[in-house]
Amino acid sequence: MAKIHMILQGKGGVGKSVIAAILAQYKASKGHKTLCIDTDPVNATFHGYQALGVRKISLMDGDEINPRRFDAMVEIIASSEQDVIIDNGASAFIPMTHYLISNHVPALLAGMGHELVLHTVVTGGQALLDTINGFRQLSSQFPAEASFVVWLNPYWGPIEHEGTPFEELKVYIERRSRVAAIVHMPPLKEETFGRDLSDMLRARLTFDEALAAASLTIMTRQRLKIVKGQLFGQLDQAAVL
């Protein structure tokens, strides 16, 4: 009936909300309506995109996770006839994954005709090993009913360990059968493409909003159009979407 896209990664600040926003915009470009949900209790960045109509769901009671609120969220997504995109914050990563696995949620959704797609991020730089370990943990613990999309984000540096790129690392080779697609987020020159995209993200604008903004220069809009094309072109090849 619907595809349930969850963005999960235990490391904060690696681009999870950006990925959620890109997914929602890609779906919209294909004429598909989506139910967008932000569960991040600390930085509800995805919720800031007004054009995407993101619904904020709190899973916390004060400083504690409330499992009954997880139950309520499952009721919402299980009854959805639209594809669902859920951005989950790093602070709720452990309780979210524990809840999904211990309650056999992937099998439950599959039994209802839904498909669970887990999106996780691997970055370069200092967060490389942390994000690789996050991928290892998720792909080892989740059952076969869940498929994976790995987003490689080179914003902080090349995604390679001791000169070996991610797709040649043992951790990926051993779990390659679980990965439905890899999305390479394009490396962007900081002074041009990178700055334009960063400004757009800080303003919580969609690509379409930015491309229609007369306040932006012609070349800024041109570069954003190129980035959009690069990302959406890869998503076109990801059958799981």
Buried (B, 14 or more C-beta within 10 A) or exposed (E): BBBBBBBBBBBBEBBBBBBBBBBBBBBBBEEEEBBBBBBBBEBBBBBBBEBBEBBBBEBBEEEEBBBEBBEEBBEBBBEBEBBBBBBBBBBBBEBBBBBBBEBEBBBBBBEEEBBBBBBBBBBBBEBBEBBBBBBBBBBEEBEEBBBBBBBBBBBBBBBBBEEEEBBEBEBBEEBEEBBBBBBBBBBBEEEEBBBBBEBBBEEBBBBBBBBEBEEBEEEBBEBBEBBBEBBBEBBEEBEBB
